[in-house]
Amino acid sequence: MHVKIRSRMQTVSVTPVVGLPQVQGWSQSVDHAYGGVHLVGTIAVSGENASGVGRDILGLILEQELRNAQHLYQFVEYLQGIASEKSCDLSVTLGIFYLGRCTVCSRQGSVWLKRAAKVGALVEARSEIALIQGSVKEDDVFIFATQQAEQFLSTVELQFGQGFDVDGVITSIVPAIHGLENSALSAISFVTISTKSESEYKHEEYVVHPAAVEPVKVQNDLDIPEALQAQSDHLETSVPTERSASGTTDGIPLDHFINFFKNLPKLFSKKTYVGNHLQKKSVLWILGIGLLVAVGIGIGIYYVLHLHAEQAFAKELITPYEQQLTSAKTTAEQDPISARAQIETVIAELVQLQAEYTKSGRTVVVEKLEGMVTTARATEAEVSGKQEFADLPIFYDLRLASQGFLTTFTTLQGQKAVFIDAQKKTLVVLDLPTKQFLSLELSSLDAVKAVSPQRDEAVALIAGGVYSVGLTADSQPATIKELGDSNRAATFLNTFGSYVYVFNPEKRNIYRYSKAEKSDTYSDPIGWLQDPLGVSFDSIKSLMIDGDVWLSTEKGEILKFSAGKKASFAVTGMSEPFSTPTFLFTQEATTNLYALEPEKKRLVVLTKSGQFLREVRSNSLASATGFFVQEQLGKAFVVSGSIIYEVTL
C-alpha cells in the first residue's frame, strides 16, 4: 500500500563547531541534503594521515543517499572498516531526518536532545554501534558530538538551562574548544528542527511503503522526559526519479533519451500529405534535422545538469576550508602561531586537491579550488604579522633635553629610558609615560663604551673600569670594578640580579662580578663561558641577559647560552632569515625576544623559543643606532641620532 505525504514541511538547520586540525587529528561536521532527506552528524579521525583519511570518509558520506535504519547502520560499520584498514580510529555519529522522523546511529560519539526546557542524552556510544529511531518536534535541538567533544556537553546543557539560544551556546564554547592544546578531534553539530506550512514550499510528492529490514541494535535506555522513543517501524523511501541500470543524468534517466531515439522513426512511419506529396529525400532531411535537434537538446540538458552538479559538489568540497579560515582569523588575535599553521595546512590541502581534480579534468571544481586558494593566501597575508610603514611616528627629540645631543648608547630601566652621548659625556634619563627628563654629566669618567640597567634605579657603565650611576639629580658614579684585565678591552656589559657580566673579545670570554651580600663590593672576575662561543668574538653586535645570555652577530646569528653552556635555539616561521648585523633586546621581565636588523629596515618579534610573531618594516629603521621595548606600554622605541621613533606592538 502506498501513502502520499502532504503535510507540513520539515526544515533542518545545522550549525557546526569544529576544532583546529593537527597532523594526526582531523574532524568535521556533516550536512548533506537530498530528495527531502537531511543527513547530518560529526566525524573525527585520529592516526597517520588523519586529514587524508577523513576527507575520503567525508566524501563517501556526501555521495550516499541513505534512507532507512538498516542502510545507516551498515554504512557506519562500513566506515569503521575503512578507518581500521588505514590504521586510524574513527568517531562517527550520523542522523537521518525525514518527514518528521529521525534515525540516529553512532560509534564513539554522542547525541543529546533539547526539547522545550529539558536537555538530556539520547545516545552515548563507545566501542559498539548504537542506533535509535523516533519522531521529532518543532524547535527540537539535536546536539551531535565526537568523543573528544563530549566534555563540552555538560556546559551546553547548563547554558541551555540558563536560557541561552543556540548562537549564544556556540559563542561560549568555541573559545573553550579552540583553547584546548589539541582540539583536532572535537566537532559538534547543533541541529535545529523547524516546520513551515505547505504553502511556503513548492510541493513535492514522495511515495512511502513499509520495508522489512534486518534487526539492528537499538538503544532504548533514554533517561530524559519527552525524549525520542525507539521505534521498530522502519520506513524505506523511494525518490521521485529512480536510477536505471543504464545510468542517470542527475535525476533524468538516460534510458528516457535512448527510448526516445529508438521510437523516433515510428513518428514518421505513415505518409503525411500537405498539398503535394513530400519527396523521400525531403523526408530524410526532416528526419535528420529532427534527430540533430533532439541530440542537441539532450546534450544541452546534460551539460546544464552536469554543470549544476559540479558546482554543488565544489561548494560542499570547499565549505569546510572556508570554516577553517574563519576560525583561524579569530584565533590569530590570541594565538597567531597556531592560526598561521592552520592556514598553511588549509593551503597545502587545497593545492593538493587542485592538482588531483586537474588530472581528472573537472574544470568547474578546479576553478572553485583556485578561488579558494586565492582567498586562503589573502587570509595568510592578513594574519602574517608583517607590517610596513614609510616613516615611523616620532616619540621624542633628545635635543630638547640636551642641545646637540647624539645618542651613542641606550638602555631601559623600568619605565625610564637612558641615553648616553659618549662624545659629550652626557647622560639623559627620559620617563616614557610623562616625557619628563633629567640630564647628568659624566665628565669624571673616561669615554663610555657600554651601558646596562641595574637594580635600584641605576645603570652600569664601562668607562675606564666598570661603574654604577644612579638615575637621580645628585647621583655620582660609584666604582664596581677598577680598570683591569677583565674589563680593559670589554665591549658590552649587562646585569642580572646582583651579577655584572662583561664581554671581553680580547680575552675571548665573558667575565662575571658578584656583589657581596652586605656591602657594595664585588668579587674578582670569574670566566663564565664553559663552551666555545662558536663564532668570532669580534663579530658580536649585542649582549642581553634575562637569566640566559643572548648574543647576536654581524651575520644575523642569534646565540643562546645557559649557565655558561651553549643552548639550543633556532628561529622558525620567518620567511626571510637574518643575514646582516642584528641587535637584540630582552630583559628578565620581558615576554618576547626582539631583533633589529637596520640594513633590512625591520624590527622582528620572536618568542624566546624562536617562533616568529611579528615584523615591522620602515625606512626610519635604516639609520637606527639602538632600540628597546617597553611591553607594559605596548611599544618599541628606536633611536637614530637624537630622534626616538615609536612602534606600536
NORNORLIN-V125375 format. One record per residue. SS is DSSP state (H for helix, E for strand, L for the rest). Layout:
ss: {SS/SS}
This chain:
ss: {L/L/E/E/L/L/L/L/E/E/E/E/E/E/E/E/E/E/L/L/L/E/L/L/E/E/E/E/E/E/E/E/E/E/L/L/E/E/E/E/E/E/E/E/E/E/E/L/L/H/H/H/H/H/H/H/H/H/H/H/H/H/H/L/L/L/L/L/H/H/H/H/H/H/H/H/H/H/H/H/H/H/H/H/H/L/L/E/E/E/E/E/E/E/E/E/E/E/L/L/E/E/E/E/E/E/E/L/E/E/E/E/E/E/E/L/L/E/E/E/E/E/E/E/E/L/L/L/L/E/E/E/E/E/E/L/L/L/L/L/E/E/E/E/E/E/L/H/H/H/H/H/H/H/H/H/H/H/H/H/H/L/L/L/L/H/H/H/H/H/H/H/H/H/H/H/H/H/L/L/L/L/L/L/L/L/E/E/E/E/E/E/E/E/E/E/L/H/H/H/L/L/L/L/L/L/E/E/E/E/L/L/L/L/L/L/L/E/L/L/L/L/L/L/L/L/L/L/L/L/L/L/L/L/E/E/E/E/L/L/L/L/L/E/L/L/E/E/E/L/L/E/E/H/H/H/H/H/H/H/H/H/H/H/H/H/H/H/L/L/L/L/L/L/L/L/L/L/L/H/H/H/H/H/H/H/H/H/H/H/H/H/H/H/H/H/H/H/H/H/H/H/H/H/H/H/H/H/H/H/H/H/H/H/H/H/H/H/H/H/H/H/H/H/H/H/H/H/H/H/H/L/L/L/L/H/H/H/H/H/H/H/H/H/H/H/H/H/H/H/H/H/H/H/H/H/H/H/H/L/L/L/H/H/H/H/H/H/H/H/H/H/H/H/H/H/H/H/H/H/H/H/L/L/L/E/E/E/E/L/L/L/L/E/E/E/E/H/H/H/L/L/L/L/L/L/L/L/E/E/E/E/E/L/L/E/E/E/E/E/E/L/L/L/L/E/E/E/E/E/E/L/L/L/L/L/E/E/E/E/E/L/L/L/L/L/L/L/L/E/E/E/E/E/L/L/L/E/E/E/E/E/L/L/E/E/E/E/E/E/L/L/L/L/L/L/L/E/E/E/E/E/L/L/L/L/L/L/L/E/E/E/E/E/E/E/L/L/E/E/E/E/E/E/L/L/L/L/E/E/E/E/E/E/E/L/L/L/L/L/L/E/L/L/L/E/E/L/L/L/L/L/L/L/L/L/H/H/H/E/E/E/E/E/E/L/L/L/E/E/E/E/E/L/L/L/L/E/E/E/E/E/L/L/E/E/E/L/L/L/L/E/L/L/L/L/L/L/L/L/L/L/E/E/E/L/L/L/L/L/L/L/E/E/E/E/E/H/H/H/L/E/E/E/E/E/L/L/L/L/E/E/E/E/E/E/E/E/H/H/H/L/L/L/L/E/E/E/E/E/L/L/L/L/E/E/E/E/E/E/L/L/E/E/E/E/E/E/L}
